[in-house]
Structures are given as structure tokens and as C-alpha cells.
């Protein structure tokens, strides 16, 4: 495959996203996915994580793009260790773009 192949991306090139959801009880859920819209819809329909199933509805409050699943996973582990205040600062900095 050469660089002229239009619209074809290998799984290594596909971006992954860290995302945060605000649950109905005000708690935050942190996860990673290659497709934020699809994953949020899964959570919203009750087919996401057990954590969110018990806390519906959920709302996307933050996402950030990473070049690989590995990079997104490293960031997820770091953010999951943060307290609510630090997560709130991250969310407040998000432009939603």
C-alpha cells in the first residue's frame, strides 16, 4: 500500500479518544474509544459499562484525540487517578471541538 491510497487507514493509524461522561448522579465516567458518538450512544442505551448503566442518563462532557489506542489508554489511566476537582478543570477547558 502506498501513500496515494485515498480514504484507507490502517488500524495503527486510526485515532482513539479519551472521553468523560457526566452521569445522572453527577459522577464522572472516563473511557477510551475509536468512535466517541457511537460509544456515548451505547452508554446512553444501557449497553455501555456497568458503572453507567446504573447512572443514566449520561452526557459527554469532554473528549481528546490520541494517535493510538496505547496513547489513549495511558492518558485514561492517568485521568482516572485524578480527583473530581482536577477532572472538572479539564472539562471546563474543553471547547467541544
N, C-alpha and C positions, 0 to 999 in steps of 0.2 A: 504494500500500500504506500503510495507516495503522498506528498503534501498537497497534491491537487484534488484529492477526493473531497468533494463538497458535501457537507452535512453528515459526514461519517465520523463518529467519535468512538474511540475505544473506551472500555470500562476504566482504564487507567486515567483517561483524560476527563472523564465525567466529573463535574464538581459535586461536592457534598456540602450540606448546610447544617450548621448548628442552629437549633431553634428553641425558643422558650414559649411556653403557653401559660396563660393565667387561667386557673381553674375556677369554677363557680365559688369555691370556698376561699378564694384568694391566694391559694398556694401556687407555686410555680413548678412547672414540669420542664425538664431540659432533655433534649434528644437530638439525634442526627438523622439525616435522610438525604437521598439524592433528589427528592421532589417534595418541597415544602407543602404546596397546596394539596397534593394527594394525601400526604401524611396527616395534615391537620384534619382533612375530611374523614380519614379513618378514625382518628381520635374522637371527633365530634359524633360519629355514628356508633360509638361504643366498641369499635374494633381496634382500638389503639392499645396502649399499655394499661395494665390493671389499675395503676395509680389514677389515670384519667377517667377510666370507666366509672369510678365511684364519685367523680367530681365534675360531672357535666353540668352545663356546657363549658367548653374551653374556648379561649381566644388567643390567636397568635399575637405575641407582644414583642418578639424580637427574632431576627434571623441574621446569619452571616455566612458568607460563601467561603469554602475552602477548596483547594485544588484536588484533594484526595480524601478518601474515607479515613485514612490513617490520621491525616491532619485534623479532620473534624472530630475524630474520636479523642485525640489528645486534648483538644480545646474543651470538649464536653466534660472530660474527667476533671479538668481544672475548674470550670464554671460550676459543676455540681458540688464542689467543695466550698464554694462561696456562700456567705450568709445572705439573707434577704436584702439587706441594705445595699450590698455591692451589686447584686443582680438588678435591683431597682435602678441603680445608677447606669448600668449597661442598657437597660430597657429605655430609660429616659434619653439616652444618647442616640437611639435608633431613629433614622429618618424614614424607615419603611420602604426604602428603595433597594 
